[in-house]
Amino acid sequence: MRGFSNVVAAVQAELDRARVKHPDWEADDVVYCAAIVGEEAGELLKAAVQFRGEGGTMEACDMEAIQTAATCFRFLMRG
C-alpha cells in the first residue's frame, strides 16, 4: 500500500474531481449524503469480493476506498 501522504493526496484529488463532476451535492439532505457514502462503501465491498474470488484487482479496491473516503470527507465538510 501507499504511505499516508500519498493516500491523503489521492483522496484530496478524488474530492476535487467529485466536486467538479457532481457540483449539486445536497449538503442539507443528510439522508441523501449518507446514501451516497453507503453507495460508495458498497462499491468498495463489491470490488473486494471480486478481488477475493472473481479475478478483481487490488487497484480496483484501492480506487473504491479512495472514492469512499472522499465521499466521507464531503459528507463531513457538508459539501
PyMOL commands that place a pseudoatom at each C-alpha (Angstrom):
pseudoatom trace, name=CA, resn=MET, resi=1, chain=A, elem=C, hetatm=0, pos=[0.000, 0.000, 0.000]
pseudoatom trace, name=CA, resn=ARG, resi=2, chain=A, elem=C, hetatm=0, pos=[0.977, 3.610, -0.214]
pseudoatom trace, name=CA, resn=GLY, resi=3, chain=A, elem=C, hetatm=0, pos=[2.232, 5.898, 2.504]
pseudoatom trace, name=CA, resn=PHE, resi=4, chain=A, elem=C, hetatm=0, pos=[-0.087, 8.194, 4.434]
pseudoatom trace, name=CA, resn=SER, resi=5, chain=A, elem=C, hetatm=0, pos=[0.756, 11.335, 2.460]
pseudoatom trace, name=CA, resn=ASN, resi=6, chain=A, elem=C, hetatm=0, pos=[0.104, 9.546, -0.837]
pseudoatom trace, name=CA, resn=VAL, resi=7, chain=A, elem=C, hetatm=0, pos=[-3.260, 8.280, 0.395]
pseudoatom trace, name=CA, resn=VAL, resi=8, chain=A, elem=C, hetatm=0, pos=[-4.244, 11.774, 1.583]
pseudoatom trace, name=CA, resn=ALA, resi=9, chain=A, elem=C, hetatm=0, pos=[-3.199, 13.251, -1.767]
pseudoatom trace, name=CA, resn=ALA, resi=10, chain=A, elem=C, hetatm=0, pos=[-5.233, 10.636, -3.649]
pseudoatom trace, name=CA, resn=VAL, resi=11, chain=A, elem=C, hetatm=0, pos=[-8.302, 11.323, -1.508]
pseudoatom trace, name=CA, resn=GLN, resi=12, chain=A, elem=C, hetatm=0, pos=[-7.891, 15.086, -1.994]
pseudoatom trace, name=CA, resn=ALA, resi=13, chain=A, elem=C, hetatm=0, pos=[-7.600, 14.649, -5.761]
pseudoatom trace, name=CA, resn=GLU, resi=14, chain=A, elem=C, hetatm=0, pos=[-10.729, 12.483, -5.781]
pseudoatom trace, name=CA, resn=LEU, resi=15, chain=A, elem=C, hetatm=0, pos=[-12.581, 15.005, -3.634]
pseudoatom trace, name=CA, resn=ASP, resi=16, chain=A, elem=C, hetatm=0, pos=[-11.654, 17.781, -6.071]
pseudoatom trace, name=CA, resn=ARG, resi=17, chain=A, elem=C, hetatm=0, pos=[-12.713, 15.635, -9.036]
pseudoatom trace, name=CA, resn=ALA, resi=18, chain=A, elem=C, hetatm=0, pos=[-16.024, 14.728, -7.404]
pseudoatom trace, name=CA, resn=ARG, resi=19, chain=A, elem=C, hetatm=0, pos=[-16.851, 18.359, -6.655]
pseudoatom trace, name=CA, resn=VAL, resi=20, chain=A, elem=C, hetatm=0, pos=[-16.408, 19.226, -10.340]
pseudoatom trace, name=CA, resn=LYS, resi=21, chain=A, elem=C, hetatm=0, pos=[-18.248, 16.149, -11.632]
pseudoatom trace, name=CA, resn=HIS, resi=22, chain=A, elem=C, hetatm=0, pos=[-21.095, 16.371, -9.077]
pseudoatom trace, name=CA, resn=PRO, resi=23, chain=A, elem=C, hetatm=0, pos=[-21.452, 20.041, -8.064]
pseudoatom trace, name=CA, resn=ASP, resi=24, chain=A, elem=C, hetatm=0, pos=[-25.048, 19.618, -6.889]
pseudoatom trace, name=CA, resn=TRP, resi=25, chain=A, elem=C, hetatm=0, pos=[-24.197, 17.826, -3.636]
pseudoatom trace, name=CA, resn=GLU, resi=26, chain=A, elem=C, hetatm=0, pos=[-27.290, 18.283, -1.478]
pseudoatom trace, name=CA, resn=ALA, resi=27, chain=A, elem=C, hetatm=0, pos=[-25.435, 19.059, 1.752]
pseudoatom trace, name=CA, resn=ASP, resi=28, chain=A, elem=C, hetatm=0, pos=[-28.622, 19.915, 3.632]
pseudoatom trace, name=CA, resn=ASP, resi=29, chain=A, elem=C, hetatm=0, pos=[-30.150, 16.496, 2.917]
pseudoatom trace, name=CA, resn=VAL, resi=30, chain=A, elem=C, hetatm=0, pos=[-28.344, 14.256, 5.392]
pseudoatom trace, name=CA, resn=VAL, resi=31, chain=A, elem=C, hetatm=0, pos=[-30.109, 11.107, 4.178]
pseudoatom trace, name=CA, resn=TYR, resi=32, chain=A, elem=C, hetatm=0, pos=[-29.110, 11.775, 0.560]
pseudoatom trace, name=CA, resn=CYS, resi=33, chain=A, elem=C, hetatm=0, pos=[-25.491, 12.416, 1.557]
pseudoatom trace, name=CA, resn=ALA, resi=34, chain=A, elem=C, hetatm=0, pos=[-25.341, 9.335, 3.782]
pseudoatom trace, name=CA, resn=ALA, resi=35, chain=A, elem=C, hetatm=0, pos=[-26.845, 7.266, 0.962]
pseudoatom trace, name=CA, resn=ILE, resi=36, chain=A, elem=C, hetatm=0, pos=[-24.041, 8.351, -1.360]
pseudoatom trace, name=CA, resn=VAL, resi=37, chain=A, elem=C, hetatm=0, pos=[-21.472, 7.357, 1.275]
pseudoatom trace, name=CA, resn=GLY, resi=38, chain=A, elem=C, hetatm=0, pos=[-23.231, 3.987, 1.583]
pseudoatom trace, name=CA, resn=GLU, resi=39, chain=A, elem=C, hetatm=0, pos=[-23.262, 3.548, -2.176]
pseudoatom trace, name=CA, resn=GLU, resi=40, chain=A, elem=C, hetatm=0, pos=[-19.521, 4.136, -2.363]
pseudoatom trace, name=CA, resn=ALA, resi=41, chain=A, elem=C, hetatm=0, pos=[-18.904, 1.736, 0.527]
pseudoatom trace, name=CA, resn=GLY, resi=42, chain=A, elem=C, hetatm=0, pos=[-20.992, -0.867, -1.297]
pseudoatom trace, name=CA, resn=GLU, resi=43, chain=A, elem=C, hetatm=0, pos=[-18.832, -0.437, -4.396]
pseudoatom trace, name=CA, resn=LEU, resi=44, chain=A, elem=C, hetatm=0, pos=[-15.739, -0.993, -2.237]
pseudoatom trace, name=CA, resn=LEU, resi=45, chain=A, elem=C, hetatm=0, pos=[-17.253, -4.172, -0.849]
pseudoatom trace, name=CA, resn=LYS, resi=46, chain=A, elem=C, hetatm=0, pos=[-18.118, -5.359, -4.352]
pseudoatom trace, name=CA, resn=ALA, resi=47, chain=A, elem=C, hetatm=0, pos=[-14.549, -4.708, -5.520]
pseudoatom trace, name=CA, resn=ALA, resi=48, chain=A, elem=C, hetatm=0, pos=[-13.199, -6.631, -2.501]
pseudoatom trace, name=CA, resn=VAL, resi=49, chain=A, elem=C, hetatm=0, pos=[-15.445, -9.617, -3.243]
pseudoatom trace, name=CA, resn=GLN, resi=50, chain=A, elem=C, hetatm=0, pos=[-14.313, -9.547, -6.848]
pseudoatom trace, name=CA, resn=PHE, resi=51, chain=A, elem=C, hetatm=0, pos=[-10.691, -9.381, -5.734]
pseudoatom trace, name=CA, resn=ARG, resi=52, chain=A, elem=C, hetatm=0, pos=[-11.124, -12.295, -3.375]
pseudoatom trace, name=CA, resn=GLY, resi=53, chain=A, elem=C, hetatm=0, pos=[-12.704, -14.717, -5.783]
pseudoatom trace, name=CA, resn=GLU, resi=54, chain=A, elem=C, hetatm=0, pos=[-13.621, -13.283, -9.152]
pseudoatom trace, name=CA, resn=GLY, resi=55, chain=A, elem=C, hetatm=0, pos=[-10.370, -12.035, -10.657]
pseudoatom trace, name=CA, resn=GLY, resi=56, chain=A, elem=C, hetatm=0, pos=[-10.682, -8.456, -9.444]
pseudoatom trace, name=CA, resn=THR, resi=57, chain=A, elem=C, hetatm=0, pos=[-7.678, -6.315, -8.669]
pseudoatom trace, name=CA, resn=MET, resi=58, chain=A, elem=C, hetatm=0, pos=[-6.348, -4.656, -5.553]
pseudoatom trace, name=CA, resn=GLU, resi=59, chain=A, elem=C, hetatm=0, pos=[-6.078, -1.471, -7.595]
pseudoatom trace, name=CA, resn=ALA, resi=60, chain=A, elem=C, hetatm=0, pos=[-9.867, -1.502, -8.052]
pseudoatom trace, name=CA, resn=CYS, resi=61, chain=A, elem=C, hetatm=0, pos=[-10.263, -1.947, -4.294]
pseudoatom trace, name=CA, resn=ASP, resi=62, chain=A, elem=C, hetatm=0, pos=[-7.901, 0.944, -3.648]
pseudoatom trace, name=CA, resn=MET, resi=63, chain=A, elem=C, hetatm=0, pos=[-9.796, 3.202, -6.068]
pseudoatom trace, name=CA, resn=GLU, resi=64, chain=A, elem=C, hetatm=0, pos=[-13.113, 2.389, -4.439]
pseudoatom trace, name=CA, resn=ALA, resi=65, chain=A, elem=C, hetatm=0, pos=[-11.619, 3.005, -0.986]
pseudoatom trace, name=CA, resn=ILE, resi=66, chain=A, elem=C, hetatm=0, pos=[-10.329, 6.388, -2.160]
pseudoatom trace, name=CA, resn=GLN, resi=67, chain=A, elem=C, hetatm=0, pos=[-13.755, 7.280, -3.546]
pseudoatom trace, name=CA, resn=THR, resi=68, chain=A, elem=C, hetatm=0, pos=[-15.418, 6.160, -0.312]
pseudoatom trace, name=CA, resn=ALA, resi=69, chain=A, elem=C, hetatm=0, pos=[-13.008, 8.243, 1.770]
pseudoatom trace, name=CA, resn=ALA, resi=70, chain=A, elem=C, hetatm=0, pos=[-13.537, 11.295, -0.439]
pseudoatom trace, name=CA, resn=THR, resi=71, chain=A, elem=C, hetatm=0, pos=[-17.286, 10.914, -0.106]
pseudoatom trace, name=CA, resn=CYS, resi=72, chain=A, elem=C, hetatm=0, pos=[-16.966, 10.619, 3.672]
pseudoatom trace, name=CA, resn=PHE, resi=73, chain=A, elem=C, hetatm=0, pos=[-14.961, 13.839, 3.724]
pseudoatom trace, name=CA, resn=ARG, resi=74, chain=A, elem=C, hetatm=0, pos=[-17.531, 15.532, 1.524]
pseudoatom trace, name=CA, resn=PHE, resi=75, chain=A, elem=C, hetatm=0, pos=[-20.247, 14.421, 3.939]
pseudoatom trace, name=CA, resn=LEU, resi=76, chain=A, elem=C, hetatm=0, pos=[-18.295, 15.766, 6.920]
pseudoatom trace, name=CA, resn=MET, resi=77, chain=A, elem=C, hetatm=0, pos=[-17.471, 19.027, 5.172]
pseudoatom trace, name=CA, resn=ARG, resi=78, chain=A, elem=C, hetatm=0, pos=[-21.120, 19.463, 4.153]
pseudoatom trace, name=CA, resn=GLY, resi=79, chain=A, elem=C, hetatm=0, pos=[-20.296, 19.819, 0.510]
for i in range(1, 79): cmd.bond("trace and resi %d" % i, "trace and resi %d" % (i + 1))
show_as sticks, trace
zoom trace
